[in-house]
Amino acid sequence: MFSKILIANRGEIACRVIKTAKRLGIKTVAVYSDADRNARHVAMADEAVHIGPSAARESYLVADRIIDAAKRTGAQAVHPGYGFLSENAGFADACAAAGIVFIGPPAASIRAMGSKSEAKKIMEKARVPLVPGYHGDDQSPELLAAEAAKIGFPVLIKASAGGGGKGMRVVESAEKFADALAGAKREAKGSFADDHVLVEKYLTRPRHIEIQVFADGQGNCLYLFERDCSIQRRHQKVIEEAPAPNMDPARRQQMGEAAVAAARAIGYQGAGTVEFIADQDGTFFFMEMNTRLQVEHPVTEAITGQDLVEWQLVVAAGGKMPLTQDELRIDGHAVEVRLYAEDPARNFLPSTGTLVHLKLPEEGAHVRVDTGVRQGDTVTPFYDPMIAKVIVHDRDRTSALRRMAALMGETEVVGVTTNSVLLKALCSHPAFVGGEVDTGFIERHRATLFAKPAPAGDRAFAVATLARLLEWQDAAKPAAGDPWSPWNQKNGFRLLEEGHEEVRWKDGEREVVVIARRLRRGGVRLELPEGALEARVERLEDGRLAIGLGQDSFVATVVRRTVLDGGIDYTLFMHGGSLRLRLVDPLDVTQYEATASADAVVRAPLPGKIIDLRVKAGDTVSKGQALLVLEAMKMEHTLAAPADGTVKSLRYAVGEQVPEGAELVEFE
Ligand code: ADP
């Protein structure tokens, strides 16, 4: 076994690999870019080496720097994680040339599966079922269009070099083919420097079911069952589970054996995943093979009780796999959700910012949390916006989903928008819980999954007001230390000795005034929109607020934060949900100006590059009409008109880089 390894990655996967290495007594070397100087993976490793600027192509993707770092620190092997260099055959070769073990398959296996088109040719030979389509070399738009017509619409255009749903376009009809092809090629070129595409039949209501395979260098190859990853947005996985709902043992064995055949066909070694797309009736077709550890591997670890990173290390060091096919069993059910910094309501636009407040679920017998960030860290536009993976393992699917829904309700993030509300809605959705799974689930159930948040009630205004009163009290407190001082009384609100205080809040457009009066017997009386209530509050040691309101007592977290436009927001977490109120400061005029002008311009929601302008000055546009396409975080984002109007000016040209918040389009 190795005594020291280098992890050529960042974020949660780097942390996760380090964890296993630590347990096995293997020393670890982290690498990091400028943006990651203080990252969690750097703090967790025994040593760390700086490898360049923040952009991945100048740091995490530079093979030479990583190999240098390994040589310099005496690491005997490199774990590539997923993404970055994990499926780069040239990097695997370079490691071998430098006398360093690449913890992954042989370079030839990576090459064989590196192109979805080539992979399909190999699988065709191995008699693994394929989705009908065209995966040839001729890339002329006319030929591709003709092939699409032959397959029959809808079709799916995929980047051969693709991954993560990038460079993919669903095309409903012949007229839309040329545009979609151009878009797919542009995105593929940008993300993979290769615009080769394939076209295949687009299945309606398909399921994504994948098989975890493993092989060692001694001729053993097996499968660790399946994962269902059908719950997706923008063709990217959001929830994964193992085993797959409604899978019968015969089908499982059939798919497992097909996956093992695929792995054997390319002389595979290490961890790999064979992805299938399945019809509702269970018929399955090969989609692609990922020659690395997958993001969602923890659900397989949970149901098999194995540590796949340990298996990878054992196999890479020349050892035999710890178990045989017959020794593997499925225990219970596991679900993983990907908590992303993104806004589901804005077409899953990534959200960047500082994690001012972060409370992830606590780990325990049923719960595992894989994360690469801590409170205070920043989600930057440079890398994937995933905050954490939360994995639940329980006796059955219903229990696992119930537990997950509760955990999502208790997850607290302030500083970026997240998908936690959507994840909770998914895990508690009767149809999903009932076993309805397919890749169109989120779109089809949009109305129930994206329900508008209810307006704030009295309880929310009361909690926010109590937090505000505590702040005043804290600010007025003389130097601490005197236990007898009336200022140190926990819930008396000495400041309100005489008279009353007014606190104003804004919930969206609605403004509410709360009046607070101190009571002689302790606590305060709050005059709220729906009536008056007696209230008490105490700050607990962990910073949360213990609140008494009328007859009820409960605990809430309130986080105050100054946002980009200068306003002050209070985020409330209570009763398994969250809510945001804006403090209205009567002395501050800027907050009114900010909202007044907000509608007249469209700003860049993220730093990025303008890749297409769909309108010009003088055009009249209607609400929702596409204005321009911004490429940010390797994805294309179409920005739409917020209202009907006339375009006054466009501030940037195609090809220009724009900072976050830049005014892109101005209206009359
Ligand atoms: P990537 O490598 O970019 O993740 P995949 O080939 O793995 O691309 O496909 C990603 C997702 O796209 C699948 O999980 C599935 O939801 C959808 N998809 C892929 N092929 C098809 C198809 N032929 N019909 C319908 N959906 C598909």
Residues whose N, C-alpha, C, O or C-beta is under 5 A from the ligand:
A	BS01	ADP	V131 L156 G162 G163 G164 G165 K166 E200 K201 Y202 L203 P206 H208 H235 M287 E288 T439
